[in-house]
Amino acid sequence: MKIKTLSRSVDEYTRERSQDLQRVFHNFDPSLRPMEKAVEYQRALTAAKLEKIFARPFVGAMDGHRDGVSCMAKNPNYLKGIFSASMDGDIRLWDISSRRTVCQFPGHQGAVRGLTASTDGNVLVSCGTDCTVRLWNVPRPTLEDSTISSENSIEPSATYVWKNAFWAVDHQFEGDLFATAGAQLDIWNHNRSQPVQSFQWGTDSVISVRFNPGEPDILATSASDRSITIYDLRMSSAARKIIMMTKTNSIAWNPMEPMNLTAANEDGSCYSFDGRKLDEAKCVHKDHVSAVMDIDFSPTGREFVTGSYDRSVRIFPYNGGHSREIYHTKRMQRVFCVKYSCDATYVISGSDDTNLRLWKAKASEQLGVILPREQKKHEYNEAVKNRYKHLPEVKRIVRHRHLPKPIYKAMAIIRTVNDSKRRKEARRKAHSAPGTVVTKPLRKRKIIKEVE
Amino acid sequence: MEISSKDNNLMEKVLPPVEQESDVELETTVKKYLRGEGANLETLKDKKLKTQLTSREKLYGKSAKAAAKIEKWLLPAEAGYLETEGLEKTWRVKQTDIANEVDILSSRNQYDIVLPDFGPYKLDFTASGRHMLAGGRKGHLALLDMMNMSLIKEIQVRETVRDVAFLHNEQFFAAAQKKYAYIYGRDGTELHCLKERGPVARLRFLKNHFLLASVNKSGQLHYQDVTHGGMVASIRTGKGRTDVMEVNPYNGVVALGHSGGTVTMWKPTSQAPLVQMQCHPGPVSSVAFHPNGHLMATSGKERKIKIWDLRKFEEVQTIHSFHAKTLSFSQKGLLAAGTGSFVQILGDSSGGSSHNYSRYMNHSMVKGYQIEKLMFRPYEDVIGIGHSMGWSSILIPGSGEPNFDSWVANPFETSKQRREKEVHSLLDKLPPETIMLDPSKIGAMRPSRRKEKPSRGEIEAEKEVAIEAAKSTELKNKTKGRNKPSKRTKKKKEMVENAKRTFPEQEHNTALKKRRIGEDAAAELPASLKRFARKN
């Protein structure tokens, strides 16, 4: 007869020296783990609660401007710095890690409306309501500049005066050209004092302009006649134009999918379009209660941040209809410009109260160096929370955000208004002949027409 | 999954037949790791969600395959076995024969500890099988380390001890003594006296929920959370005194065996039992649960052992044997039955869904020993026998799980690992509401019904509890002539009325039925007139 019994020798199952790691043995059999679903649910609940406990998104404020911040620019080659400009013509370069001004660029007489950096980071272009475009040489910070003094001020390397006040400026990716928006769309070269090309369609002023990151010759503009136009520099006229119900304040291209653009609209929603097919929005992002002033995409292309007139900053997923996160402070007034930092970790908002605020993109993220085991634990928590986030207890915790009272009340009013509109529409439809009352989907409803 | 099965088909044409067999084996283990059927994605209309879920299902398939391969190739130990050749029968093999064939380490696990003075012994093991607690009827409590065969602590409490149980690890244990139950620490200090429960007959610990369940001499079931000491539930079973209580490790449900032959199953959040099964014509002597949660073994005085399937609550097998005073299942599914001084181990000869328990091994001890409790030691091929003259341990090849998982139960735990595990298991402590007959329902979709109504029995039971609570609340002693007896009785009546009012009467049901008939008629109305139909 053959007999074998289990006998474990202690040497095989314990470590030899105290310098060794402890031995770990795995058996993934589900019968060893009763009630694993309940345990997983409990872990999801704990993970959701922990996320809320560690959610401290506000990192700091950068103050120094004497008037409201009107626009910001980031330099893709220098992650630590951000340019900002205010309504009294003051342009500064900030060091984000110490939250102090590195360098000032005085010179503009009126409000600075547009700010952009060239792709190599050497030239800063600014334009304002004093009808001038100024080019500045950005000083390169070296390792010896450990003492950051804000007393550096730079003279502009070039000043070009033109016929009308400017509203926005953007620089071409991998190119020499930059575009300004004013009474019409002008394309400039660094060395010429007059625009190289001019586009005009209609009589209204162009309020924002954005170059496509994928195709260096394509740019999108929005005008005060409630339109969004896409231009190709190689052609002499505009490529496409759509007219919407309300004006678009700002446009951003998705850096990972360069054919998609998202427009921040005056009616509080953002519309994502496919640049090739503008007659229908791909997605409508609705959560702001007041006009959306600025929009910027994350370098991952998965999220974008918006700043709105209703004193809040929201972060949306690129394909989702509602915001993932809202940031607000009592001290932060109307947000005029937002930027997502180039390492996708921070969000910077510039607002009417003369401050730039630095926020974390993921509110409960642990910054700094994370050990691999910590990283694994964070990933596990995230995954288990996402698996159970539809269940009511977990959902209540994950969804919970404190909203400032005006926004909360405004959202309630908007909800009742929309509900009653929908009810009325449904009754109209029910009482009319079938087929006479057609409801257009929201993605199409806000677009009046497309013009070639 | 479609693409991968196509690949499999291609491969099968190329591989030799031996490989095909192992593929079939792998399929069954993959099924085990998949833990049920995948979701039916054909009914989804949302394309985004559909693509997300299909990719997730593919990942599940991959991980199940990887786990199956690990189980096949990478596990460090193999299960024990006892195989006889020719005309030999496995149940004639004696422990002395086994001792001759087996190595020294294993033969150390066969022993008899003779302690005749302190009465029949009850045993308990920790989850990892490393520590054992022995409690003699006359008050002897001993905590032992089985790996080193050393005695950690023994105390004499000088009272009758009816049952002993470990809490979550070997640092704490509970003993059911003459009047109350007590909780002791590892070094024998008495930590808590659990007065609320009264004289306890049986104690069991629910590991995932940190609940200490006990049944006392008047048949009351108590659940207490040992982390904060609060009594979670005290349930009057209404079935009289019982000694037979077991916990189903699969779902945390407590089963009581009664003198009328019924086995009832309880959860802490309801006053009425979940299930009542008539198992035997006479009193139930013992109940045991298979670790997979589907099988239950019960024994009665009519000398039969019955195996029940808990999914359908049907009898699977009846074994005509002796009157088994105690039953126990091992991790690998072997059933041990003990009576007098005789232990019989029954093994499942057919695998899969049909269960056929037949004799595997026997062991008879010295004539005078009366077996009190049988318990298999986890992760070892050993069974502990507590009897009237002390305790013994014998070898049963093939009863223990060969491969342990360090994160679940580690017999080679250091103190640092033990402390970490305690903290992690406290963080994962389940609330008592998660105890249910089918634990996989958590996170699943509830079939859409109208508001679920509790059954009439449950409502009655809860009503009675509420009335009792209202009656037993103490009123404030008012002074200055305001404490008249008439006012006091009036106040008490008011409280009982309030308690009753929270349970609406059953007469409402007929009114609801009438309204529901009206609703069906409303379904035939045209769309524009729908808002005039009678609503609920």
Contacts between the chains, C-beta under 8 A, distances in Angstrom:
chain1	res1	chain2	res2	distance
A	1	B	82	7.2
A	1	B	83	6.4
A	1	B	84	4.6
A	1	B	85	6.1
A	1	B	88	5.9
A	1	B	93	6.7
A	1	B	97	7.8
A	1	B	101	7.5
A	2	B	81	7.0
A	2	B	82	7.6
A	2	B	83	4.5
A	2	B	85	7.8
A	3	B	80	7.8
A	3	B	81	7.4
A	3	B	82	5.3
A	3	B	83	7.7
A	3	B	93	7.8
A	3	B	98	5.7
A	3	B	101	4.4
A	3	B	102	6.0
A	3	B	397	5.6
A	4	B	78	7.8
A	4	B	80	4.9
A	4	B	81	5.5
A	4	B	102	7.7
A	4	B	397	6.2
A	5	B	80	4.4
A	5	B	98	7.6
A	5	B	102	5.3
A	5	B	106	4.5
A	5	B	381	4.3
A	5	B	395	5.5
A	5	B	397	4.8
A	6	B	77	6.6
A	6	B	79	7.3
A	6	B	80	5.1
A	6	B	106	7.6
A	6	B	379	7.5
A	6	B	380	5.9
A	6	B	381	4.8
A	6	B	400	5.4
A	6	B	402	5.5
A	7	B	102	7.7
A	7	B	103	5.8
A	7	B	105	4.3
A	7	B	106	4.6
A	8	B	77	7.0
A	8	B	411	7.5
A	9	B	105	7.1
A	10	B	147	7.5
A	10	B	412	7.0
A	12	B	76	7.4
A	13	B	411	7.8
A	13	B	412	4.8
A	14	B	412	5.3
A	22	B	414	7.0
A	22	B	417	6.8
A	23	B	406	7.7
A	23	B	412	8.0
A	24	B	406	4.6
A	24	B	407	7.7
A	25	B	76	6.5
A	25	B	403	6.8
A	25	B	404	6.3
A	25	B	405	6.5
A	25	B	406	5.1
A	25	B	410	7.9
A	26	B	70	7.4
A	26	B	405	5.6
A	26	B	406	7.3
A	26	B	407	7.9
A	27	B	71	7.8
A	27	B	75	6.5
A	27	B	401	7.8
A	27	B	403	4.4
A	27	B	404	6.5
A	27	B	405	4.2
A	27	B	408	7.8
A	28	B	33	6.8
A	28	B	67	4.5
A	28	B	70	6.6
A	28	B	71	7.1
A	28	B	405	7.5
A	29	B	32	7.6
A	29	B	71	7.2
A	29	B	405	7.9
A	30	B	32	6.7
A	30	B	33	6.9
A	30	B	35	5.8
A	31	B	291	6.2
A	31	B	292	5.5
A	32	B	401	7.3
A	32	B	404	8.0
A	32	B	405	5.8
A	32	B	408	5.3
A	32	B	409	7.9
A	33	B	408	6.3
A	34	B	208	7.1
A	34	B	249	5.4
A	34	B	250	5.0
A	34	B	251	7.3
A	34	B	252	7.8
A	34	B	291	7.9
A	34	B	293	7.1
A	34	B	439	7.3
A	35	B	208	5.3
A	35	B	250	7.7
A	35	B	251	6.9
A	35	B	252	6.6
A	35	B	430	6.6
A	35	B	434	7.1
A	35	B	439	4.8
A	37	B	439	6.4
A	37	B	440	5.7
A	37	B	442	4.8
A	37	B	443	5.6
A	38	B	208	7.3
A	38	B	430	5.1
A	38	B	434	4.4
A	38	B	439	5.8
A	38	B	442	5.1
A	39	B	208	6.7
A	39	B	428	5.1
A	39	B	430	6.6
A	40	B	443	7.7
A	41	B	434	7.8
A	41	B	442	5.4
A	41	B	443	5.8
A	42	B	428	5.5
A	42	B	429	7.2
A	42	B	430	5.7
A	42	B	431	7.7
A	42	B	434	7.9
A	43	B	427	7.8
A	43	B	428	6.2
A	46	B	427	6.1
A	46	B	428	8.0
A	319	B	48	7.7
A	387	B	443	7.8
A	388	B	443	6.1
A	391	B	443	6.5
A	427	B	528	8.0
A	430	B	527	4.6
A	430	B	528	4.4
A	430	B	530	7.5
A	431	B	528	4.9
